[in-house]
Amino acid sequence: MDARHISGEMPAKESSAEKLARLRAELGRQGAAGFIVPRADEHQGEYVPPSAERLAWLTSFTGSAGLAVVLRERAAIFVDGRYTLQAKAQIDGKLYERRHLVEQPATDWIAAHLRSGETLGYDPWLLTPGDVERYRAACGRAGGKLVPLASNPIDVIWRDRPPPPLAPVVPHPLQFAGKSSEDKRRELAQRLAADKLDAAVLTAPDSIAWLLNIRGGDVTYSPLPLSFAILRTDASVDLFIDRRKTSPELFRHLGHAVRCAEPAELGAALDVLGRGKARVLADPLTGASWIFDRLAQAGASIQRGADPCQLPKACKNAVELEGTRCAHRRDGAALSRFLAWLAIEAVTGKLTEIAASDRLEQFRASGKHFKGLSFPTISGAGANGAVVHYRAARETERQLESGSLYLVDSGAQYLDGTTDVTRTIAIGRPSREMRESFTRVLKGHIALASCRFPQGTTGSQLDALARKPLWDAGLDYDHGTGHGVGSYLGVHEGPQRISKLPNAQPLLPGMIVSDEPGYYKTGAYGIRIENLIAVTPADGAKGNGKAMLGFETLTLAPLDRALIEPKLLDAIETAWIDAYHARVRQELKPMVDQETAGWLEAATRPLSAG
């Protein structure tokens, strides 16, 4: 233990350069020339507890996706298009080369800069088997080797590392879940048996939370209990979770078919499966390499395949869908109250990004079943709105100034649903360019929301619908068009998505996805329009004998009419906007105060009304 901790004196804050130097020294002690630092925990989740924020601690980059590779004499950090500007602001370019995660992959950088005969270390808990295979091949191209390290060198040198989280785990009532854990476990167990499998190892906390109808609070923004589980063909489950998170109420809810053990006992349980020559399903996209290594060493027959909870979790049942409709009505009422308030406050020129997002959270928090935000609110004024995943800070926030655009991307967790909505608001009079850009984004949004498609269609096949109006003007955006959303779970979930990247998962009834095209002019403004939409059967529609599907819009909140350029819209698009606004007005007016109702009436009037 550090002597300053023993004496009670707080350690002095280290610079990124000092941390990097100490990491290299520790790597030398462990006999490695370098180390891979992913933004990940043992569960490969999007949101990780403070104790797993190794990338942020080392580099100061706080984005939700990224990777660093540290060698003896050079280092690089890799982020995707959402975080390009953020990485430039947060990361010392003298210490780390900044590269695009997709276009300039870490594997190419490793192959170019690892020296022949050198070893690159990794933590097998923080990489998937696929990650390990890719990095091993990259090291081979350089004449080096990829080796698992006995201990994570960052954990060794992180003097004030926070302790692991211990949030209580609670039952998720059937009135919100819509299906009992017993029924879910029995259905999945039958599928395992039909596939001649003996067990499935579950490493994703949201899958375990869904399967057992439990929720927790180990990470921010998602009600997750960090844990591992083994599902067996008799529908029993071994749940590996810190018992300090549990309670008698939880044990009563779980029942005798769910056995609890400490996380440290997972390895021994995998060994038992191996000694029994069990056929074990494990997901190589979400499971840690450590899991696969332990099973293989123990003698298990590993079936690599999708987490069996993922698809049924994505296809919401009728209770979950009705719950999310209710949650979106309350959320829309809160957002409308905020937008009505914003219309008054923004004209003063004194309102700041943080004050605005704080006020929005207050409106949401007053609603029924509110449990917290579903992600950090993106509250970007002017040029900050062009940073796709911008997060306001005291040193970077701007005032909402006349003649600018304000982008607010926000959402909440409710017991009956998860929300995610983005609105772009004109502060004062917008320019013609702003109106045209906004309207092109809106046209793409409408094209996706109103499309009909045959069963078997993937989100990747629909992505271009949202981009075409922007492409027509030579514009585009560097992020996906849509992501899956959970039911009081993660605001981002799979396996469905809508993006340029190939995705083999067809869209199925009950899936919830976002519809969020955008346009970002660096240094000037950002535009994004986001609603959540649910996949539904298209009434009476069939194409070549195939059932047709469509979308139901869940999000209810006005679009800024001041930013709509009617001349760019066709009659169908105009009718869609007017019908959407009529629905927003009808459903939300009874839920808001009189002042907001008056604003809502004006904000949702037909485009033909001027």
C-alpha positions, 0 to 999 in steps of 0.5 A: 500500500502507498505510504500516503494512504497509510498516513491518511494523506491523499496522493498528489494528482498524477499527470498523464505523462507520469501515469504512462511512465509508471505503466511502462516501468511496471510492464518492464517488471512483468517482462512485456514490451507493451500493453493493450488498454481497452475501455472495458470491464470483465463483462464487456459492457458499455458502461463500466464501474469507476473501478474499471475505468482504466482507459480514462484513468490512464489517458484522461479520455472519458468516452464510452468506447476506445482503446489504447496501446502502449509500447516502450517508446510510443503509444496510440489511442483509438476512438470512433467518429463519435469521439474524434473531437473529444479525444483531441480535447482530452488527450495529450497528443505528445503522449498518444497518437490519436487514430480512428478506431475503424479506419486506422485499426489498432491491429495495423498500428501494432503490426507496424510498431511492435518490434520483432521478438517483443511481447505485447501483454493483455488482460484476458478478462478485458478482451474477447476471444475474437479480440485476442485472435486479431491482436495475436495475428497483428503481433505475428505480422510484426514478429512479436508475441501476444501474451496474457499477463498474470495481473493487470499492470494498471491495477498494480499502479492505480494507487487510488483505484475505487473499490468494486461496486456493491449496489443492492440487487432487487426483484423486477416485478412481473407487472413490468417484466411481463414474463416470469423468470421461471418461464424464461429459464424453462424456454431457454433450457429447452432450446439448449437441450434441443441443440444438445448443449448441457449449459450456457455461460452468461457473462452479460449483466443485462442478460442475467438481469432479464433472465432472472427478473432482477435489477441493480445499480453497479454502473451508472445509467443502466440498472445492472447487477454485475454478475456471471451465471450458468444456465443448465438444461434443467432450467436451474441457474448458478448465479455468481454475485457478491453476496453483499448485494443480496437480501432475503427478499432477493432469495425469495424472488429467485427461488430454489432453482437459482443457486448463488455463489461468490464470483471467485467460485466461477472458475471452479464451476467451469472446471466442473463442466470441463471434467464432465466433458460438458457441451457449453454455449458461450458468446465470443462477442461478449464473453471474456477470453478468460472464460473460454481459456478456462473452459478449454483447459478444463476439457469442456466442449465449447460451442461458440454462439450468441448469448441465448438471452439476447434475442428474446430480450430484444423482442419485447413482450406485450407488457413491456411494449405497453410499459414503454409506451406509458414511459414515453408519454411521461417522458414526452410530457417532461420534455415538453415542459422543458422545451416550453421553459427553454423557449422563455429562458433561452432568449435571455442569452444567459442560459448555459448548457449545464443549467439547461440539462439540469433543468431537464433532469428535474422535470423528468425526476418528478415523473412516476417510476423515474429511476434516473437518466439512461445516459449522460445528457448531451447538451450542446450549444452552437459548435459544441453540438457538432461533437456527436457525444459531447458532454458539457463541463464547466470549462467547455460549456457555452451559453445558448446564444441567439442565432445558434442551434441547441442540440439536446440528446437525453433519456431516462430509466423508468421501471416500465421503460427506457427512453432516448430522444434528441431534439435540435432547437433554434435559439432565435432566428436560424439561418437558411443553411440551418433550416435546409440541413435540419429538414434534410435530416428530418426527411431521412428520419421520416423515410425510416420511420414510415418505411415498410419492409419484408420480414427478414430485412436487416437494419443495415438494409434500411440505413441508406433510407435515412441518409439519402436526403443528406447524400443528395446534398453531399452530406453525411454523418459518422455514426449509426442510424439506430441502436436497440433499446432495452426495457428498463435495461441498457439504452443500447442493446443488440443484436439489432441495429441500423447502420452502414456496418453489416448486421445479419440480424433481421428486425423482428416484431417487438424490437425497439430501435432508435431512428437518429440521423444527423448532420454536424458542421464542425465549429458551427452546429450539430443537428440530430433528430431521434425518436425510438420506434418499435418493429410491428407487423404492417396491417394487412401487408404482404410482399411476395407471400412474406409478411411485411413489417413497419415501425410504431413511433414511441417518442412523443415530443414536438419537432422545432417548426422554426427549423423546418423548410417546407419547400424541401418537403413533399406532400407525404412528408408534410402529412407525416409531420402534421399527423405526428404533431397532432398525436403529440398534442392529443396525448401530451396536453392532458399531462402538462400544466396549462402554460405548457399546454398553450406552448404545445398547442402552438408548437404542434400546429400544422405546417400549413398554418404557418 
